[in-house]
Amino acid sequence: MLTLWDAPKGVSVTISGLNRSLNQLVLNRLSEMGLDEGQAVLCLRRGPFNGPIVVAIADCVYSLEQNIASHIFIQPLRETTAL
């Protein structure tokens, strides 16, 4: 299963879930940041030498270390079409 840590720079993805083995305080903070199931996330930048990944959610930008981003499951962004 792909995680946010695997997202390439410049690609939008959808969060498909969070690893529930994370500490509840971390899960709460991720939710406060908008990192919830179904949320679209854009990978803006990847730090060198396994540095943090920088992502945009709506109008906010966040930096996440590998030990957190690797617990956020993703899938390709689903485009919706008007009928």
C-alpha positions, 0 to 999 in steps of 0.5 A, a space after each residue: 500500500 502506498 503512503 504519503 512518503 511515496 508521493 512524488 513531487 508535484 503529484 496530488 493524491 487522496 488520503 485513503 486512511 491512517 495507520 491506527 497504531 499511531 499515538 492517539 495524540 498524533 492522530 488527533 493532530 493529523 486530523 486537526 491539520 486536515 489529514 483525514 480520509 478522502 482529503 486531497 493532498 499535493 506533494 510540493 517538495 521532498 527534502 534531500 537525504 530523507 528530509 521532510 516531505 512538504 505538502 499542501 492541503 487546501 490553503 495550508 502547507 505542512 512539513 512531515 517527517 518520514 516516521 509520520 508520512 509513512 503512516 498516511 495511506 494514499 491513492 491517486 487523486 480521483 477526478 470528478 466529472 460533471 454530468 
